[in-house]
Amino acid sequence: MSAVKLASGNKRAFTPRARMSPEDIPDTWASVHEFCTWWYKNGTPMMVPDDAEVYCSDDATSIVLFRKGQFQVELYLVFPLPNLPMHEHPRVEVIKSRPPLYDQNNEVSQLTPVSETLLRGQRHGAGKNFDESDEGSTGLGFPLLAFQKWDDDLKPTTVASRWRGQAVGPKQAELVRRYKPDAYWDGFIVDVTREQEDVPVSSK
């Protein structure tokens, strides 16, 4: 691995710790739970894809930290007081995990267990807009890891584009339209498993 130079004018350089070699990374995993377990046990490795981008939604920004085949870890920076409508991620299995939080003594101050796997047809979300009066308010925002297993015929991008339910806002709606231009919309409710033209004119 090549050395990394420090600040401009500084002649010192360092060699980062060697990343995992390709043979140390499985070709696939049996489930998103197995993938999540592997990722944490192996020191939370980063393998950012070469087509990575920062996805901007109405309640968060995100980027993919690791991707191998149909499995990926997406880091969400959730904004303060987010809108969290109930929704599904069709044909993507998802596990949510809040990363461990550390105090000034480098001791773990908060360790949130990972969620159960969100399987086909299951929904999650708070179903509400948060405000300062809510108990346990998320007024500071928070980081969230989304472990994902995409169906084999889908190209992994951002799980915010695989949506069934009320859209979070106009930015997230544009993400859905970008990756599924013909998705079915009824007002601000979207279903990427259906196409607009499949709905009879009389029912639109």
C-alpha positions as CSV (number, residue, x, y, z in Angstrom):
1,M,0.0,0.0,0.0
2,S,1.4,3.4,-0.9
3,A,2.3,5.9,1.8
4,V,0.0,8.8,2.6
5,K,1.6,12.3,2.9
6,L,0.5,14.5,5.7
7,A,-0.2,18.3,5.5
8,S,1.4,20.3,2.7
9,G,5.0,21.2,3.4
10,N,5.3,18.3,5.9
11,K,7.8,15.7,4.5
12,R,6.6,13.0,6.9
13,A,4.4,10.3,5.6
14,F,2.8,7.2,7.0
15,T,1.6,3.9,5.7
16,P,-2.0,3.1,6.7
17,R,-2.7,-0.3,8.3
18,A,-3.2,-2.8,5.5
19,R,-6.7,-3.3,4.4
20,M,-8.3,-6.7,4.2
21,S,-7.0,-8.7,1.2
22,P,-9.7,-9.8,-1.3
23,E,-9.3,-13.4,-0.2
24,D,-10.3,-12.5,3.3
25,I,-13.7,-11.1,2.2
26,P,-16.3,-13.8,1.5
27,D,-17.9,-13.8,-1.9
28,T,-21.3,-13.7,-0.3
29,W,-23.1,-14.2,3.0
30,A,-26.1,-16.4,3.8
31,S,-28.2,-13.5,5.2
32,V,-27.9,-9.8,6.0
33,H,-27.6,-10.8,9.7
34,E,-24.6,-13.0,8.9
35,F,-23.1,-10.1,6.9
36,C,-23.7,-7.6,9.8
37,T,-22.0,-10.0,12.2
38,W,-19.0,-10.5,9.9
39,W,-18.6,-6.8,9.4
40,Y,-18.5,-6.0,13.1
41,K,-16.3,-9.0,14.0
42,N,-13.8,-8.0,11.4
43,G,-13.2,-4.5,12.7
44,T,-15.8,-2.5,10.6
45,P,-13.8,-2.5,7.4
46,M,-14.3,0.2,4.8
47,M,-14.5,-0.7,1.1
48,V,-16.1,2.3,-0.5
49,P,-17.3,1.6,-4.1
50,D,-15.7,3.6,-6.9
51,D,-19.1,5.0,-7.9
52,A,-19.8,6.2,-4.4
53,E,-21.8,9.4,-4.0
54,V,-23.3,11.4,-1.1
55,Y,-27.0,10.9,-1.2
56,C,-29.0,13.8,0.0
57,S,-32.5,13.3,1.4
58,D,-34.8,15.5,3.4
59,D,-34.0,13.9,6.8
60,A,-30.4,12.6,6.2
61,T,-27.4,12.4,4.1
62,S,-25.7,9.0,3.4
63,I,-22.8,7.3,1.8
64,V,-21.9,3.6,1.2
65,L,-19.0,2.6,3.5
66,F,-18.7,-1.0,2.3
67,R,-20.1,-3.0,-0.7
68,K,-19.5,-6.5,-1.8
69,G,-21.8,-7.9,-4.4
70,Q,-25.4,-7.4,-3.2
71,F,-24.4,-6.6,0.4
72,Q,-23.5,-3.1,1.6
73,V,-23.3,-0.9,4.7
74,E,-24.7,2.6,4.3
75,L,-23.9,5.3,6.8
76,Y,-26.8,7.7,7.4
77,L,-26.2,11.1,9.2
78,V,-29.8,11.7,10.4
79,F,-30.7,15.3,10.8
80,P,-32.1,16.7,14.1
81,L,-35.9,16.2,14.5
82,P,-36.3,14.0,11.5
83,N,-39.5,12.9,9.7
84,L,-39.8,9.1,10.0
85,P,-42.9,7.9,8.2
86,M,-43.7,4.2,8.2
87,H,-42.3,2.5,5.1
88,E,-40.9,-0.6,3.5
89,H,-37.8,-1.2,1.4
90,P,-39.1,-3.7,-1.2
91,R,-36.7,-6.5,-2.2
92,V,-33.9,-5.2,0.2
93,E,-33.4,-6.8,3.6
94,V,-32.2,-4.3,6.1
95,I,-30.7,-4.2,9.6
96,K,-30.4,-0.9,11.4
97,S,-27.6,-0.3,13.9
98,R,-26.6,2.7,15.9
99,P,-22.8,2.7,16.2
100,P,-21.3,2.6,19.7
101,L,-20.9,6.0,21.3
102,Y,-17.8,6.9,23.4
103,D,-17.3,9.4,26.2
104,Q,-14.2,11.6,26.8
105,N,-12.5,8.7,28.5
106,N,-12.9,6.5,25.5
107,E,-15.3,4.3,27.3
108,V,-18.5,3.1,25.6
109,S,-21.3,5.4,26.9
110,Q,-24.1,4.1,24.8
111,L,-24.4,0.7,23.0
112,T,-27.6,0.2,21.1
113,P,-28.3,-3.3,19.9
114,V,-28.9,-3.9,16.3
115,S,-32.4,-4.2,15.0
116,E,-34.1,-7.3,13.9
117,T,-33.9,-8.0,10.1
118,L,-36.5,-6.1,8.1
119,L,-37.7,-8.7,5.7
120,R,-39.9,-8.6,2.7
121,G,-43.3,-6.9,3.4
122,Q,-42.2,-5.6,6.8
123,R,-42.3,-1.9,7.7
124,H,-40.3,0.4,10.0
125,G,-40.1,4.0,10.9
126,A,-41.6,6.1,13.7
127,G,-44.6,7.1,11.7
128,K,-44.3,10.7,12.8
129,N,-42.4,14.0,12.7
130,F,-40.2,14.5,15.8
131,D,-40.2,17.8,17.7
132,E,-38.5,19.1,20.8
133,S,-41.4,18.1,23.0
134,D,-40.9,14.3,22.2
135,E,-39.5,12.1,24.9
136,G,-36.1,10.9,23.8
137,S,-36.0,13.7,21.2
138,T,-33.5,13.3,18.4
139,G,-32.8,17.0,18.4
140,L,-29.1,16.6,17.9
141,G,-29.4,14.1,15.0
142,F,-27.6,10.8,15.1
143,P,-25.5,8.4,13.0
144,L,-27.2,5.2,11.7
145,L,-25.7,2.2,9.9
146,A,-28.0,0.4,7.5
147,F,-26.8,-3.2,6.6
148,Q,-28.4,-4.3,3.4
149,K,-28.9,-7.3,1.1
150,W,-30.3,-6.4,-2.3
151,D,-32.1,-8.9,-4.5
152,D,-29.8,-10.3,-7.2
153,D,-31.4,-8.5,-10.1
154,L,-31.1,-5.1,-8.4
155,K,-28.1,-2.7,-8.5
156,P,-27.4,-1.5,-5.0
157,T,-27.5,2.2,-4.6
158,T,-29.2,3.8,-1.6
159,V,-31.9,2.1,0.3
160,A,-33.8,5.4,0.3
161,S,-34.6,4.8,-3.3
162,R,-36.3,1.4,-2.6
163,W,-39.5,2.7,-1.0
164,R,-43.1,1.8,-0.3
165,G,-45.0,4.3,1.8
166,Q,-45.1,8.0,2.3
167,A,-42.1,9.8,1.0
168,V,-40.0,11.7,3.5
169,G,-40.0,14.9,1.4
170,P,-39.2,16.2,-2.1
171,K,-35.5,15.3,-2.1
172,Q,-36.2,11.7,-1.2
173,A,-39.0,11.6,-3.8
174,E,-36.4,12.7,-6.4
175,L,-34.1,9.9,-5.4
176,V,-37.0,7.4,-5.9
177,R,-37.8,8.9,-9.3
178,R,-34.1,8.9,-10.3
179,Y,-33.8,5.1,-9.8
180,K,-37.5,4.1,-10.6
181,P,-38.9,6.7,-12.9
182,D,-42.1,4.7,-13.6
183,A,-42.9,3.9,-9.9
184,Y,-46.5,4.3,-8.9
185,W,-47.4,7.5,-7.0
186,D,-50.6,8.4,-5.2
187,G,-50.1,11.9,-4.0
188,F,-47.0,11.7,-1.8
189,I,-47.2,7.9,-1.3
190,V,-45.0,5.8,-3.6
191,D,-44.7,2.1,-4.4
192,V,-41.6,1.0,-6.4
193,T,-43.0,-2.5,-6.9
194,R,-45.8,-1.1,-9.1
195,E,-45.7,1.0,-12.2
196,Q,-48.0,4.0,-12.9
197,E,-49.2,2.6,-16.2
198,D,-50.3,-0.6,-14.5
199,V,-53.1,1.2,-12.6
200,P,-56.4,1.5,-14.5
201,V,-57.2,5.0,-15.6
202,S,-60.6,4.8,-13.7
203,S,-58.7,4.2,-10.4
204,K,-56.1,7.0,-10.8
